[in-house]
Amino acid sequence: MAKSLEESLEKGIVIIKFKSLKSSKIHEREYTLNKEFMKVPTDVFVQSGDKLLCYDIDFEKWEDIEKTSIIEWSAI
């Protein structure tokens, strides 16, 4: 079992629930860092700082999420 959110994203799909910093709305979406689930596979080598860069499966785009805005997450 994965020990961290980043590890879970690299292995498969993760549902991340977070609060938008712009609108204050709560979002819950499926994200990954696993190339098998990306329309155009791209590697992410380093996660650093206050943001988490991950691929939004439904909208087929990259998104950065403020780590402190994450309410909960779970691997699928």
Phi, psi and omega in degrees: 000142182291144182268339184221167177299314181299318179296318179295321178296322179291330183273333184186218183256138181231135173270122179245127176254123183214163179258126179295133179285336181277312187253348185067010177282153176268129178241148176223112186222165179264128181230162178204165166235007181272122184299336180299334185256005181261142177293315175239098185301132179219140178272142170243117187269323186225129172253123179212164177081201185270355183249150176246118178269124180209162184265123178277113185294316183292318183265358177050053179209161177276144180218143174252132183243129175296124185301324181289346180272353181285123181273313178199164177210154176208139178283143178270000000 
